[in-house]
Amino acid sequence: MKLIVGLGNIGPQYTGTRHNTGFMVVEEFAKRHDIQITTRKMDSKYGTGFIGTEKIMVVEPTTFMNESGRAVAQLQNYFDVDVDDIIVVHDDMDLPVGKIRIRNTGSAGGHNGIKSIINSIGTRDFARIKVGIAHPQKKKVVDYVLGKFSKEQLPDFLNAQDRAASAIEDWIAGSTIPELENKFN
């Protein structure tokens, strides 16, 4: 089974915010494959389905961003998912809006959701798709990430959302992370 995890914060006040980029990408992916993200267990909201013969689970942790690792670890342990079969999608302030960067290892880079996952599953060696939200420059970081994309940013974000969902599809189909890096980064 492949575990596809989008990071974000639960609650209607966070819907559509930059920090919920991970949720928005996995929701686009789920929509493409008619997967309903409705089951609530193990500090997560998730849905399962098949792409070809590959069983997949699309996950949105319900722990809030800073505790995302608790949800990922529970699902990984319960369903006995190998770390190589986990991909995490999250926002990245160091990338311009519209850019994505795929990696198979790395530090948390200041992202508390990724830091929580690394601490909870005991490794930093898992695939991730970083989706650019740009840096707030002189604005407060918290206000910026919890704000929505501007009218000018939205088309670039939607393009990145589409490309990130396509990268997940390619990963499920067997593309390696280096192949995905070459195609999408």
Beta strands, then each sheet from edge to edge (+ up, - down):
strand 1: 2-6
strand 2: 39-41
strand 3: 44-51
strand 4: 54-61
strand 5: 86-92
strand 6: 100-103
strand 7: 127-132
sheet 1: 2+ 3- 4+ 1+ 5+ 7+ 6-
end
